[in-house]
Amino acid sequence: MPTDSVGKSMKVKAGARGAGTRQDDGNSQAIMSRYDSDIDGLLPPGVRGRLNDLFREIEREFENLYAENLALQDRVEGLTERLEVCSVGEKPASENQDTTDHLEVNKPKRSASQISQKIKSTYKVSTSKIVSSFRNPSPIYAVARDYRGHRDGVWEVTVARSDQQLIGTASADHTARVWCIHSGMCLLQYQGHQGSVNSIRFHPAQELVLTASGDQTAHIWGAHVNIPSIEVNIGVNIPSIERSHSSGEDDLDGSEKEDSVDDFLESTPEESSLRTPSMELTGHNGVVVSADWMADGGQVITASWDRTAILYDAESGEQINTLTGHDQELTEVRAHPTQRMVVTSSKDTTFRLWDFRDPNMLVNVFQGHTQPVTSAVFAGSDKVVSGSDDRTIKVWDIKNMRSPISAIRSDSSVNRLSVSQAHNTIAIPHDNRHIRLYDIHGNRIGRLPRSNRQGHTKMVTAVAWADDHPICNLFTCGFDRQVFGWNINIHNKE
């Protein structure tokens, strides 16, 4: 994706997390709303209205240009992959014949038999490559569920840790939702925040949920829901959503038009709603961009644009410790699932590992990226995987912060990634709508499809694994308001 498009999407991400503006009316309205208070009373209403109209027209032009750039990029990728297949096919068939051909370059003409032999050789090798691909099938990617209901971009999706029948989503529409994985139904909608809901995490053992918001607070609330009894059948799904797609990196995308979900939303029955939290955590002076439960669930950790992270007591809401040291805004916080350790990511191009097991709270600073670190998550007991706007993903040993174990280069900024503990597989969401899969050693596994028929149509903001779930083992969300549950058959190479 062109650099200007990436920059534009990052500005949209930052603004929406803080203000929680609606995307439906265009980003220009969000931009203008920031300055309405400054120009109120200085410009006549007619002039202000005309400016709004002009900004909307400019936004539409940029959106059209952005769509054209993405379509061209897809075509270039497809042509590049085909050229790679052809270049591979020209070498092995008959090296003696190829050598003869190179020696005869200076001859004015080739005989018809030579040209015919060349075509036959290339055809045989290409056919052999196609046949071998069937013998070694690529991972099978299929959208098994579609979770619809949010009216603005979805920032995060997470899986319940105590009962993997539920997922949660956090959205810029100021709400968080709890869904049934099997049915795709929204079981509970939380409406207690006054700003964009930027993250959502389930308690490790209890029916509690922790959300972070642009209103500078984090909330703890009860997710007491009744899960409907539904027969587990992967074939049961919303019509026109479930399609199998067998592909590695060479899938061919269809039309890039965004699906309209407004009609669906209007026909969706009202779900249970909750407006009052069990506990409100205050103390930050900026947007709370992320929050997570500590391993035992007795404490929570929050990360904010005020450059600090705060450790709270989950029962009393009292502040236990304030973590300082980052030079710029924090972007995410993750707690280790079994140990008292926390990793914080920041726009200052670093992420920090905070070890609470030591009475003096040891801090390690990891400096391996050149642009903001957007995500850092634990992988197993001794590794951390980080992603950045510098378009790289790096795997680190927490005992060695000097250099990464492996590094992955991509073609777009990285958002909130996830690591499958069962398969040691990293799912990487990108600004350019791609979702790529790599193993923990940095080897490429494949890429999920993207089109109006299957996949996201705008930037993918977060992913979450649900290892060994019978229906969906990977969940994705994006700024197209979509949340998908994927069934991915990974051929484990471990």
WOCORCOR-V781008 format. One record per residue. N is the residue number from 1. RES is the residue in one letter. PHI is phi in whole degrees, -180 to 180 (NA if undefined). PSI is psi in whole degrees, -180 to 180 (999 if undefined). D_CENTER is the distance of its C-alpha to the mean C-alpha in Angstrom with 2 decimals. Layout:
# WOCORCOR-V781008
n->N res->RES phi->PHI psi->PSI d_center->D_CENTER
n->N res->RES phi->PHI psi->PSI d_center->D_CENTER
This chain:
# WOCORCOR-V781008
n->1 res->M phi->NA psi->139 d_center->16.14
n->2 res->P phi->-58 psi->152 d_center->19.04
n->3 res->T phi->-60 psi->-39 d_center->19.01
n->4 res->D phi->-67 psi->-33 d_center->20.06
n->5 res->S phi->-68 psi->-39 d_center->17.24
n->6 res->V phi->-63 psi->-46 d_center->14.69
n->7 res->G phi->-60 psi->-40 d_center->16.88
n->8 res->K phi->-64 psi->-45 d_center->17.14
n->9 res->S phi->-65 psi->-35 d_center->13.49
n->10 res->M phi->-67 psi->-36 d_center->13.34
n->11 res->K phi->-65 psi->-40 d_center->16.51
n->12 res->V phi->-63 psi->-42 d_center->15.23
n->13 res->K phi->-61 psi->-49 d_center->12.37
n->14 res->A phi->-63 psi->-46 d_center->15.10
n->15 res->G phi->-64 psi->-42 d_center->17.67
n->16 res->A phi->-70 psi->-36 d_center->15.93
n->17 res->R phi->-63 psi->-35 d_center->14.97
n->18 res->G phi->-82 psi->-47 d_center->18.65
n->19 res->A phi->-94 psi->-23 d_center->20.49
n->20 res->G phi->67 psi->35 d_center->18.51
n->21 res->T phi->-73 psi->152 d_center->19.92
n->22 res->R phi->-75 psi->136 d_center->19.74
n->23 res->Q phi->-87 psi->-16 d_center->18.02
n->24 res->D phi->-59 psi->-35 d_center->20.48
n->25 res->D phi->-91 psi->7 d_center->23.29
n->26 res->G phi->96 psi->152 d_center->21.59
n->27 res->N phi->-70 psi->-23 d_center->20.43
n->28 res->S phi->-63 psi->-36 d_center->24.10
n->29 res->Q phi->-65 psi->-38 d_center->25.16
n->30 res->A phi->-64 psi->-40 d_center->22.78
n->31 res->I phi->-65 psi->-45 d_center->24.25
n->32 res->M phi->-65 psi->-35 d_center->27.75
n->33 res->S phi->-64 psi->-25 d_center->27.39
n->34 res->R phi->-69 psi->-27 d_center->26.96
n->35 res->Y phi->-109 psi->-1 d_center->30.33
n->36 res->D phi->-59 psi->-40 d_center->32.28
n->37 res->S phi->-67 psi->-26 d_center->33.83
n->38 res->D phi->-78 psi->-34 d_center->35.00
n->39 res->I phi->-103 psi->1 d_center->36.75
n->40 res->D phi->-63 psi->125 d_center->38.03
n->41 res->G phi->94 psi->-15 d_center->41.76
n->42 res->L phi->-96 psi->-32 d_center->41.88
n->43 res->L phi->-113 psi->141 d_center->40.97
n->44 res->P phi->-64 psi->151 d_center->42.60
n->45 res->P phi->-56 psi->-36 d_center->40.44
n->46 res->G phi->-65 psi->-42 d_center->41.08
n->47 res->V phi->-66 psi->-42 d_center->39.84
n->48 res->R phi->-63 psi->-41 d_center->36.71
n->49 res->G phi->-64 psi->-39 d_center->36.05
n->50 res->R phi->-65 psi->-40 d_center->36.68
n->51 res->L phi->-62 psi->-41 d_center->34.20
n->52 res->N phi->-60 psi->-44 d_center->31.53
n->53 res->D phi->-62 psi->-42 d_center->32.36
n->54 res->L phi->-65 psi->-41 d_center->32.21
n->55 res->F phi->-63 psi->-38 d_center->28.79
n->56 res->R phi->-65 psi->-40 d_center->27.52
n->57 res->E phi->-64 psi->-42 d_center->29.17
n->58 res->I phi->-62 psi->-41 d_center->27.67
n->59 res->E phi->-62 psi->-42 d_center->24.17
n->60 res->R phi->-63 psi->-39 d_center->24.88
n->61 res->E phi->-63 psi->-42 d_center->26.17
n->62 res->F phi->-66 psi->-37 d_center->23.12
n->63 res->E phi->-64 psi->-42 d_center->20.88
n->64 res->N phi->-63 psi->-43 d_center->23.26
n->65 res->L phi->-64 psi->-40 d_center->23.25
n->66 res->Y phi->-62 psi->-44 d_center->19.48
n->67 res->A phi->-64 psi->-40 d_center->19.52
n->68 res->E phi->-64 psi->-40 d_center->22.42
n->69 res->N phi->-62 psi->-41 d_center->20.78
n->70 res->L phi->-66 psi->-40 d_center->17.80
n->71 res->A phi->-64 psi->-42 d_center->20.45
n->72 res->L phi->-64 psi->-39 d_center->22.54
n->73 res->Q phi->-63 psi->-41 d_center->19.81
n->74 res->D phi->-61 psi->-41 d_center->19.29
n->75 res->R phi->-66 psi->-41 d_center->23.07
n->76 res->V phi->-63 psi->-42 d_center->23.42
n->77 res->E phi->-62 psi->-43 d_center->20.99
n->78 res->G phi->-62 psi->-44 d_center->22.96
n->79 res->L phi->-65 psi->-38 d_center->26.25
n->80 res->T phi->-63 psi->-43 d_center->25.32
n->81 res->E phi->-64 psi->-39 d_center->24.48
n->82 res->R phi->-67 psi->-38 d_center->27.79
n->83 res->L phi->-65 psi->-36 d_center->29.70
n->84 res->E phi->-64 psi->-40 d_center->28.48
n->85 res->V phi->-62 psi->-44 d_center->29.80
n->86 res->C phi->-65 psi->-41 d_center->33.05
n->87 res->S phi->-66 psi->-35 d_center->33.51
n->88 res->V phi->-67 psi->-37 d_center->33.15
n->89 res->G phi->-71 psi->-17 d_center->35.58
n->90 res->E phi->-87 psi->-10 d_center->38.28
n->91 res->K phi->-94 psi->-53 d_center->38.92
n->92 res->P phi->-79 psi->-23 d_center->39.95
n->93 res->A phi->-55 psi->-54 d_center->42.37
n->94 res->S phi->-150 psi->96 d_center->45.47
n->95 res->E phi->-65 psi->-33 d_center->45.40
n->96 res->N phi->-64 psi->-41 d_center->49.12
n->97 res->Q phi->-65 psi->-42 d_center->48.67
n->98 res->D phi->-63 psi->-39 d_center->45.92
n->99 res->T phi->-63 psi->-42 d_center->48.23
n->100 res->T phi->-62 psi->-41 d_center->51.06
n->101 res->D phi->-62 psi->-42 d_center->48.96
n->102 res->H phi->-66 psi->-35 d_center->48.08
n->103 res->L phi->-70 psi->-23 d_center->51.75
n->104 res->E phi->-100 psi->18 d_center->52.73
n->105 res->V phi->-62 psi->-38 d_center->50.52
n->106 res->N phi->-76 psi->-11 d_center->53.57
n->107 res->K phi->-70 psi->144 d_center->55.45
n->108 res->P phi->-67 psi->-33 d_center->55.70
n->109 res->K phi->-142 psi->156 d_center->54.86
n->110 res->R phi->-111 psi->150 d_center->53.50
n->111 res->S phi->-73 psi->159 d_center->55.24
n->112 res->A phi->-64 psi->-33 d_center->53.79
n->113 res->S phi->-68 psi->-36 d_center->53.76
n->114 res->Q phi->-65 psi->-44 d_center->51.58
n->115 res->I phi->-63 psi->-42 d_center->48.99
n->116 res->S phi->-63 psi->-43 d_center->49.09
n->117 res->Q phi->-63 psi->-39 d_center->48.66
n->118 res->K phi->-62 psi->-45 d_center->45.64
n->119 res->I phi->-64 psi->-43 d_center->43.92
n->120 res->K phi->-63 psi->-42 d_center->44.75
n->121 res->S phi->-62 psi->-47 d_center->43.36
n->122 res->T phi->-62 psi->-40 d_center->40.03
n->123 res->Y phi->-63 psi->-43 d_center->39.86
n->124 res->K phi->-64 psi->-44 d_center->40.60
n->125 res->V phi->-66 psi->-43 d_center->37.95
n->126 res->S phi->-63 psi->-42 d_center->35.24
n->127 res->T phi->-64 psi->-40 d_center->36.34
n->128 res->S phi->-62 psi->-39 d_center->36.29
n->129 res->K phi->-65 psi->-42 d_center->32.69
n->130 res->I phi->-65 psi->-44 d_center->31.67
n->131 res->V phi->-63 psi->-42 d_center->33.71
n->132 res->S phi->-64 psi->-31 d_center->32.25
n->133 res->S phi->-67 psi->-31 d_center->28.69
n->134 res->F phi->-73 psi->-32 d_center->29.91
n->135 res->R phi->-69 psi->-32 d_center->31.45
n->136 res->N phi->-117 psi->81 d_center->28.22
n->137 res->P phi->-64 psi->145 d_center->25.61
n->138 res->S phi->-79 psi->165 d_center->21.96
n->139 res->P phi->-57 psi->144 d_center->19.32
n->140 res->I phi->-98 psi->123 d_center->19.39
n->141 res->Y phi->-111 psi->128 d_center->16.29
n->142 res->A phi->-143 psi->133 d_center->17.10
n->143 res->V phi->-77 psi->114 d_center->15.60
n->144 res->A phi->-97 psi->-28 d_center->17.75
n->145 res->R phi->-144 psi->152 d_center->16.92
n->146 res->D phi->-131 psi->122 d_center->15.83
n->147 res->Y phi->-108 psi->103 d_center->15.66
n->148 res->R phi->-111 psi->144 d_center->17.08
n->149 res->G phi->161 psi->-31 d_center->18.55
n->150 res->H phi->-70 psi->146 d_center->16.52
n->151 res->R phi->-108 psi->11 d_center->18.16
n->152 res->D phi->-153 psi->-180 d_center->15.65
n->153 res->G phi->-56 psi->145 d_center->11.99
n->154 res->V phi->-103 psi->121 d_center->9.98
n->155 res->W phi->-84 psi->-35 d_center->8.48
n->156 res->E phi->-151 psi->147 d_center->7.88
n->157 res->V phi->-128 psi->140 d_center->8.89
n->158 res->T phi->-142 psi->156 d_center->11.27
n->159 res->V phi->-107 psi->137 d_center->14.14
n->160 res->A phi->-61 psi->131 d_center->17.73
n->161 res->R phi->-82 psi->-32 d_center->19.19
n->162 res->S phi->-84 psi->-27 d_center->22.79
n->163 res->D phi->-147 psi->105 d_center->22.52
n->164 res->Q phi->-81 psi->43 d_center->19.76
n->165 res->Q phi->-106 psi->-4 d_center->20.84
n->166 res->L phi->-125 psi->147 d_center->18.73
n->167 res->I phi->-128 psi->158 d_center->15.17
n->168 res->G phi->-125 psi->150 d_center->14.50
n->169 res->T phi->-132 psi->145 d_center->12.45
n->170 res->A phi->-120 psi->134 d_center->12.81
n->171 res->S phi->-133 psi->157 d_center->13.39
n->172 res->A phi->-72 psi->-6 d_center->15.04
n->173 res->D phi->-82 psi->14 d_center->17.93
n->174 res->H phi->76 psi->11 d_center->19.24
n->175 res->T phi->-124 psi->159 d_center->18.75
n->176 res->A phi->-124 psi->148 d_center->17.07
n->177 res->R phi->-132 psi->148 d_center->17.60
n->178 res->V phi->-114 psi->129 d_center->18.48
n->179 res->W phi->-120 psi->152 d_center->18.39
n->180 res->C phi->-87 psi->124 d_center->20.43
n->181 res->I phi->-62 psi->-43 d_center->18.50
n->182 res->H phi->-67 psi->-47 d_center->21.63
n->183 res->S phi->-91 psi->-22 d_center->22.72
n->184 res->G phi->79 psi->9 d_center->19.63
n->185 res->M phi->-84 psi->144 d_center->21.76
n->186 res->C phi->-82 psi->118 d_center->20.89
n->187 res->L phi->-93 psi->-27 d_center->23.27
n->188 res->L phi->-155 psi->137 d_center->22.99
n->189 res->Q phi->-119 psi->123 d_center->21.88
n->190 res->Y phi->-97 psi->126 d_center->22.12
n->191 res->Q phi->-124 psi->32 d_center->23.52
n->192 res->G phi->-88 psi->-12 d_center->24.82
n->193 res->H phi->-89 psi->153 d_center->22.81
n->194 res->Q phi->-103 psi->5 d_center->24.13
n->195 res->G phi->-142 psi->-176 d_center->20.99
n->196 res->S phi->-57 psi->135 d_center->17.28
n->197 res->V phi->-91 psi->115 d_center->15.81
n->198 res->N phi->-97 psi->-21 d_center->13.06
n->199 res->S phi->-155 psi->160 d_center->12.49
n->200 res->I phi->-148 psi->132 d_center->14.09
n->201 res->R phi->-141 psi->139 d_center->15.52
n->202 res->F phi->-88 psi->147 d_center->18.35
n->203 res->H phi->-62 psi->144 d_center->21.61
n->204 res->P phi->-66 psi->-20 d_center->22.27
n->205 res->A phi->-138 psi->-24 d_center->25.49
n->206 res->Q phi->-109 psi->169 d_center->26.30
n->207 res->E phi->-86 psi->61 d_center->25.26
n->208 res->L phi->-127 psi->150 d_center->23.81
n->209 res->V phi->-128 psi->143 d_center->20.55
n->210 res->L phi->-117 psi->125 d_center->19.55
n->211 res->T phi->-125 psi->148 d_center->17.80
n->212 res->A phi->-118 psi->147 d_center->17.53
n->213 res->S phi->-142 psi->162 d_center->18.36
n->214 res->G phi->-70 psi->-8 d_center->19.38
n->215 res->D phi->-82 psi->12 d_center->22.90
n->216 res->Q phi->74 psi->19 d_center->23.18
n->217 res->T phi->-130 psi->164 d_center->23.40
n->218 res->A phi->-123 psi->142 d_center->21.75
n->219 res->H phi->-120 psi->143 d_center->23.06
n->220 res->I phi->-111 psi->127 d_center->23.97
n->221 res->W phi->-144 psi->158 d_center->24.81
n->222 res->G phi->-85 psi->132 d_center->26.00
n->223 res->A phi->-108 psi->66 d_center->24.10
n->224 res->H phi->-90 psi->99 d_center->27.30
n->225 res->V phi->-127 psi->156 d_center->26.59
n->226 res->N phi->-102 psi->115 d_center->28.50
n->227 res->I phi->-81 psi->122 d_center->26.53
n->228 res->P phi->-64 psi->146 d_center->28.25
n->229 res->S phi->-84 psi->110 d_center->30.02
n->230 res->I phi->-132 psi->136 d_center->28.62
n->231 res->E phi->-65 psi->130 d_center->29.53
n->232 res->V phi->-73 psi->111 d_center->26.68
n->233 res->N phi->-147 psi->112 d_center->26.60
n->234 res->I phi->-64 psi->-24 d_center->23.70
n->235 res->G phi->-75 psi->-17 d_center->25.71
n->236 res->V phi->-81 psi->122 d_center->25.68
n->237 res->N phi->-165 psi->170 d_center->23.05
n->238 res->I phi->-66 psi->131 d_center->22.74
n->239 res->P phi->-55 psi->145 d_center->24.74
n->240 res->S phi->70 psi->7 d_center->23.22
n->241 res->I phi->-100 psi->-45 d_center->19.77
n->242 res->E phi->-80 psi->119 d_center->20.38
n->243 res->R phi->-146 psi->136 d_center->20.93
n->244 res->S phi->-81 psi->147 d_center->20.99
n->245 res->H phi->-146 psi->109 d_center->19.72
n->246 res->S phi->-96 psi->117 d_center->20.96
n->247 res->S phi->-163 psi->151 d_center->19.48
n->248 res->G phi->-102 psi->-111 d_center->18.59
n->249 res->E phi->-95 psi->-3 d_center->17.76
n->250 res->D phi->-111 psi->44 d_center->20.41
n->251 res->D phi->-83 psi->149 d_center->19.25
n->252 res->L phi->-106 psi->123 d_center->20.73
n->253 res->D phi->-85 psi->153 d_center->18.90
n->254 res->G phi->-95 psi->-145 d_center->20.99
n->255 res->S phi->-65 psi->149 d_center->21.30
n->256 res->E phi->-103 psi->16 d_center->18.48
n->257 res->K phi->-73 psi->142 d_center->19.82
n->258 res->E phi->-80 psi->136 d_center->17.71
n->259 res->D phi->-69 psi->138 d_center->18.93
n->260 res->S phi->-89 psi->129 d_center->20.89
n->261 res->V phi->-113 psi->4 d_center->20.42
n->262 res->D phi->-62 psi->-43 d_center->23.16
n->263 res->D phi->-63 psi->-39 d_center->25.83
n->264 res->F phi->-65 psi->-42 d_center->23.89
n->265 res->L phi->-62 psi->-39 d_center->23.28
n->266 res->E phi->-66 psi->-28 d_center->26.99
n->267 res->S phi->-94 psi->-2 d_center->28.01
n->268 res->T phi->-78 psi->130 d_center->25.82
n->269 res->P phi->-67 psi->157 d_center->28.15
n->270 res->E phi->-69 psi->132 d_center->27.90
n->271 res->E phi->-98 psi->172 d_center->26.17
n->272 res->S phi->-66 psi->144 d_center->27.31
n->273 res->S phi->-130 psi->154 d_center->26.43
n->274 res->L phi->-136 psi->134 d_center->26.80
n->275 res->R phi->-120 psi->-11 d_center->27.55
n->276 res->T phi->-119 psi->126 d_center->28.94
n->277 res->P phi->-80 psi->159 d_center->27.23
n->278 res->S phi->-75 psi->-32 d_center->29.09
n->279 res->M phi->-150 psi->132 d_center->28.47
n->280 res->E phi->-110 psi->124 d_center->27.39
n->281 res->L phi->-102 psi->118 d_center->26.51
n->282 res->T phi->-119 psi->169 d_center->27.68
n->283 res->G phi->136 psi->-18 d_center->28.51
n->284 res->H phi->-84 psi->152 d_center->25.83
n->285 res->N phi->-107 psi->15 d_center->26.89
n->286 res->G phi->-152 psi->-178 d_center->23.53
n->287 res->V phi->-55 psi->132 d_center->20.21
n->288 res->V phi->-90 psi->108 d_center->18.89
n->289 res->V phi->-90 psi->-20 d_center->15.23
n->290 res->S phi->-161 psi->154 d_center->14.66
n->291 res->A phi->-154 psi->148 d_center->17.04
n->292 res->D phi->-148 psi->157 d_center->17.58
n->293 res->W phi->-85 psi->141 d_center->20.58
n->294 res->M phi->-70 psi->169 d_center->22.75
n->295 res->A phi->-56 psi->-41 d_center->23.65
n->296 res->D phi->-87 psi->-7 d_center->26.71
n->297 res->G phi->81 psi->-1 d_center->25.29
n->298 res->G phi->-85 psi->-14 d_center->28.21
n->299 res->Q phi->-135 psi->159 d_center->26.39
n->300 res->V phi->-130 psi->154 d_center->23.15
n->301 res->I phi->-125 psi->136 d_center->21.61
n->302 res->T phi->-122 psi->153 d_center->20.14
n->303 res->A phi->-129 psi->140 d_center->18.76
n->304 res->S phi->-137 psi->163 d_center->19.79
n->305 res->W phi->-72 psi->-7 d_center->20.23
n->306 res->D phi->-81 psi->10 d_center->23.86
n->307 res->R phi->76 psi->14 d_center->22.98
n->308 res->T phi->-124 psi->160 d_center->23.87
n->309 res->A phi->-122 psi->142 d_center->22.63
n->310 res->I phi->-124 psi->133 d_center->25.00
n->311 res->L phi->-97 psi->125 d_center->25.96
n->312 res->Y phi->-117 psi->155 d_center->27.45
n->313 res->D phi->-82 psi->125 d_center->29.65
n->314 res->A phi->-70 psi->-25 d_center->27.96
n->315 res->E phi->-86 psi->-43 d_center->31.35
n->316 res->S phi->-96 psi->-22 d_center->33.14
n->317 res->G phi->81 psi->5 d_center->30.38
n->318 res->E phi->-75 psi->146 d_center->32.26
n->319 res->Q phi->-78 psi->129 d_center->30.71
n->320 res->I phi->-97 psi->-42 d_center->31.34
n->321 res->N phi->-157 psi->146 d_center->30.06
n->322 res->T phi->-114 psi->124 d_center->28.40
n->323 res->L phi->-96 psi->118 d_center->26.47
n->324 res->T phi->-122 psi->160 d_center->27.16
n->325 res->G phi->144 psi->-29 d_center->26.91
n->326 res->H phi->-70 psi->143 d_center->23.84
n->327 res->D phi->-89 psi->-16 d_center->25.07
n->328 res->Q phi->-138 psi->-176 d_center->22.30
n->329 res->E phi->-61 psi->144 d_center->19.80
n->330 res->L phi->-81 psi->151 d_center->17.55
n->331 res->T phi->-116 psi->-25 d_center->13.77
n->332 res->E phi->-165 psi->158 d_center->13.05
n->333 res->V phi->-138 psi->138 d_center->15.40
n->334 res->R phi->-135 psi->135 d_center->15.39
n->335 res->A phi->-100 psi->145 d_center->18.63
n->336 res->H phi->-65 psi->138 d_center->19.92
n->337 res->P phi->-67 psi->-23 d_center->20.37
n->338 res->T phi->-128 psi->-18 d_center->24.07
n->339 res->Q phi->-114 psi->160 d_center->25.30
n->340 res->R phi->-85 psi->71 d_center->25.89
n->341 res->M phi->-135 psi->150 d_center->23.48
n->342 res->V phi->-137 psi->144 d_center->20.71
n->343 res->V phi->-123 psi->130 d_center->18.39
n->344 res->T phi->-116 psi->139 d_center->17.59
n->345 res->S phi->-107 psi->152 d_center->15.56
n->346 res->S phi->-148 psi->159 d_center->17.14
n->347 res->K phi->-72 psi->-8 d_center->17.58
n->348 res->D phi->-80 psi->14 d_center->20.78
n->349 res->T phi->75 psi->10 d_center->19.07
n->350 res->T phi->-123 psi->164 d_center->19.73
n->351 res->F phi->-132 psi->152 d_center->18.55
n->352 res->R phi->-122 psi->141 d_center->21.27
n->353 res->L phi->-105 psi->118 d_center->22.22
n->354 res->W phi->-106 psi->118 d_center->24.52
n->355 res->D phi->-106 psi->105 d_center->26.85
n->356 res->F phi->-86 psi->-3 d_center->28.67
n->357 res->R phi->-69 psi->-28 d_center->30.68
n->358 res->D phi->-87 psi->136 d_center->33.08
n->359 res->P phi->-57 psi->-27 d_center->35.31
n->360 res->N phi->-91 psi->2 d_center->34.79
n->361 res->M phi->53 psi->86 d_center->30.96
n->362 res->L phi->-71 psi->145 d_center->30.14
n->363 res->V phi->-130 psi->127 d_center->27.50
n->364 res->N phi->-117 psi->134 d_center->26.08
n->365 res->V phi->-106 psi->125 d_center->24.43
n->366 res->F phi->-104 psi->119 d_center->22.19
n->367 res->Q phi->-119 psi->93 d_center->22.62
n->368 res->G phi->-138 psi->-2 d_center->20.96
n->369 res->H phi->-114 psi->160 d_center->18.75
n->370 res->T phi->-108 psi->-7 d_center->20.22
n->371 res->Q phi->-137 psi->176 d_center->17.76
n->372 res->P phi->-50 psi->136 d_center->15.80
n->373 res->V phi->-86 psi->118 d_center->13.92
n->374 res->T phi->-93 psi->-21 d_center->10.60
n->375 res->S phi->-158 psi->142 d_center->9.96
n->376 res->A phi->-148 psi->123 d_center->12.64
n->377 res->V phi->-132 psi->154 d_center->13.02
n->378 res->F phi->-78 psi->141 d_center->16.17
n->379 res->A phi->-124 psi->105 d_center->16.73
n->380 res->G phi->72 psi->-155 d_center->20.02
n->381 res->S phi->-93 psi->-17 d_center->22.83
n->382 res->D phi->-134 psi->15 d_center->23.19
n->383 res->K phi->-131 psi->155 d_center->20.04
n->384 res->V phi->-131 psi->137 d_center->17.13
n->385 res->V phi->-113 psi->127 d_center->14.11
n->386 res->S phi->-119 psi->147 d_center->13.05
n->387 res->G phi->-130 psi->153 d_center->10.75
n->388 res->S phi->-146 psi->165 d_center->12.13
n->389 res->D phi->-71 psi->-9 d_center->12.76
n->390 res->D phi->-80 psi->8 d_center->15.50
n->391 res->R phi->71 psi->26 d_center->13.28
n->392 res->T phi->-124 psi->153 d_center->14.14
n->393 res->I phi->-126 psi->131 d_center->12.99
n->394 res->K phi->-130 psi->143 d_center->16.00
n->395 res->V phi->-107 psi->129 d_center->17.44
n->396 res->W phi->-123 psi->147 d_center->20.16
n->397 res->D phi->-91 psi->126 d_center->23.12
n->398 res->I phi->-67 psi->-14 d_center->23.59
n->399 res->K phi->-91 psi->-7 d_center->27.29
n->400 res->N phi->-137 psi->102 d_center->27.07
n->401 res->M phi->-96 psi->6 d_center->25.28
n->402 res->R phi->-76 psi->-43 d_center->27.05
n->403 res->S phi->-148 psi->150 d_center->24.95
n->404 res->P phi->-75 psi->156 d_center->21.90
n->405 res->I phi->-71 psi->-42 d_center->22.61
n->406 res->S phi->-148 psi->158 d_center->20.43
n->407 res->A phi->-138 psi->142 d_center->18.32
n->408 res->I phi->-123 psi->131 d_center->15.94
n->409 res->R phi->-105 psi->135 d_center->16.07
n->410 res->S phi->-125 psi->-177 d_center->13.68
n->411 res->D phi->-109 psi->13 d_center->14.34
n->412 res->S phi->-159 psi->161 d_center->11.70
n->413 res->S phi->-60 psi->149 d_center->10.23
n->414 res->V phi->-102 psi->137 d_center->7.51
n->415 res->N phi->-108 psi->-157 d_center->5.11
n->416 res->R phi->-70 psi->109 d_center->5.10
n->417 res->L phi->-92 psi->174 d_center->5.85
n->418 res->S phi->-147 psi->149 d_center->8.40
n->419 res->V phi->-121 psi->127 d_center->11.86
n->420 res->S phi->-78 psi->118 d_center->14.15
n->421 res->Q phi->-72 psi->-29 d_center->17.47
n->422 res->A phi->-76 psi->-36 d_center->19.49
n->423 res->H phi->-113 psi->0 d_center->18.53
n->424 res->N phi->52 psi->45 d_center->17.40
n->425 res->T phi->-116 psi->133 d_center->14.40
n->426 res->I phi->-100 psi->126 d_center->11.23
n->427 res->A phi->-101 psi->126 d_center->8.01
n->428 res->I phi->-121 psi->113 d_center->6.17
n->429 res->P phi->-89 psi->142 d_center->3.33
n->430 res->H phi->-124 psi->162 d_center->6.02
n->431 res->D phi->-65 psi->-29 d_center->8.15
n->432 res->N phi->-87 psi->18 d_center->10.37
n->433 res->R phi->81 psi->-3 d_center->8.53
n->434 res->H phi->-75 psi->150 d_center->8.66
n->435 res->I phi->-129 psi->112 d_center->7.09
n->436 res->R phi->-108 psi->150 d_center->9.69
n->437 res->L phi->-117 psi->130 d_center->11.55
n->438 res->Y phi->-134 psi->154 d_center->14.02
n->439 res->D phi->-85 psi->174 d_center->16.60
n->440 res->I phi->-67 psi->-16 d_center->17.38
n->441 res->H phi->-91 psi->1 d_center->20.03
n->442 res->G phi->91 psi->11 d_center->17.89
n->443 res->N phi->-87 psi->135 d_center->19.07
n->444 res->R phi->-74 psi->134 d_center->17.08
n->445 res->I phi->-104 psi->-46 d_center->16.77
n->446 res->G phi->172 psi->-172 d_center->15.28
n->447 res->R phi->-140 psi->133 d_center->12.80
n->448 res->L phi->-74 psi->147 d_center->11.80
n->449 res->P phi->-69 psi->159 d_center->13.78
n->450 res->R phi->-143 psi->122 d_center->13.02
n->451 res->S phi->-172 psi->178 d_center->15.88
n->452 res->N phi->-72 psi->-17 d_center->17.47
n->453 res->R phi->-86 psi->-33 d_center->18.67
n->454 res->Q phi->-156 psi->126 d_center->15.60
n->455 res->G phi->106 psi->177 d_center->11.93
n->456 res->H phi->-88 psi->152 d_center->10.24
n->457 res->T phi->-109 psi->-6 d_center->12.57
n->458 res->K phi->-137 psi->-178 d_center->10.74
n->459 res->M phi->-57 psi->141 d_center->7.77
n->460 res->V phi->-93 psi->121 d_center->4.32
n->461 res->T phi->-92 psi->-29 d_center->3.72
n->462 res->A phi->-161 psi->157 d_center->2.77
n->463 res->V phi->-137 psi->159 d_center->4.56
n->464 res->A phi->-152 psi->130 d_center->8.30
n->465 res->W phi->-86 psi->145 d_center->11.34
n->466 res->A phi->-128 psi->86 d_center->14.70
n->467 res->D phi->-58 psi->132 d_center->17.10
n->468 res->D phi->64 psi->20 d_center->20.07
n->469 res->H phi->-73 psi->138 d_center->19.53
n->470 res->P phi->-68 psi->-23 d_center->21.91
n->471 res->I phi->-107 psi->-57 d_center->19.87
n->472 res->C phi->-127 psi->125 d_center->16.11
n->473 res->N phi->-113 psi->4 d_center->14.75
n->474 res->L phi->-147 psi->134 d_center->10.99
n->475 res->F phi->-120 psi->141 d_center->9.19
n->476 res->T phi->-134 psi->152 d_center->6.24
n->477 res->C phi->-143 psi->160 d_center->6.42
n->478 res->G phi->-157 psi->-177 d_center->6.85
n->479 res->F phi->-81 psi->3 d_center->9.81
n->480 res->D phi->-88 psi->10 d_center->11.98
n->481 res->R phi->72 psi->8 d_center->12.58
n->482 res->Q phi->-95 psi->146 d_center->11.64
n->483 res->V phi->-130 psi->122 d_center->10.62
n->484 res->F phi->-117 psi->144 d_center->11.29
n->485 res->G phi->-109 psi->121 d_center->12.82
n->486 res->W phi->-106 psi->145 d_center->13.28
n->487 res->N phi->-107 psi->112 d_center->16.37
n->488 res->I phi->-119 psi->121 d_center->16.03
n->489 res->N phi->-94 psi->100 d_center->19.31
n->490 res->I phi->-96 psi->127 d_center->18.79
n->491 res->H phi->-84 psi->101 d_center->22.06
n->492 res->N phi->-68 psi->124 d_center->22.18
n->493 res->K phi->-96 psi->-2 d_center->23.90
n->494 res->E phi->-67 psi->999 d_center->24.66
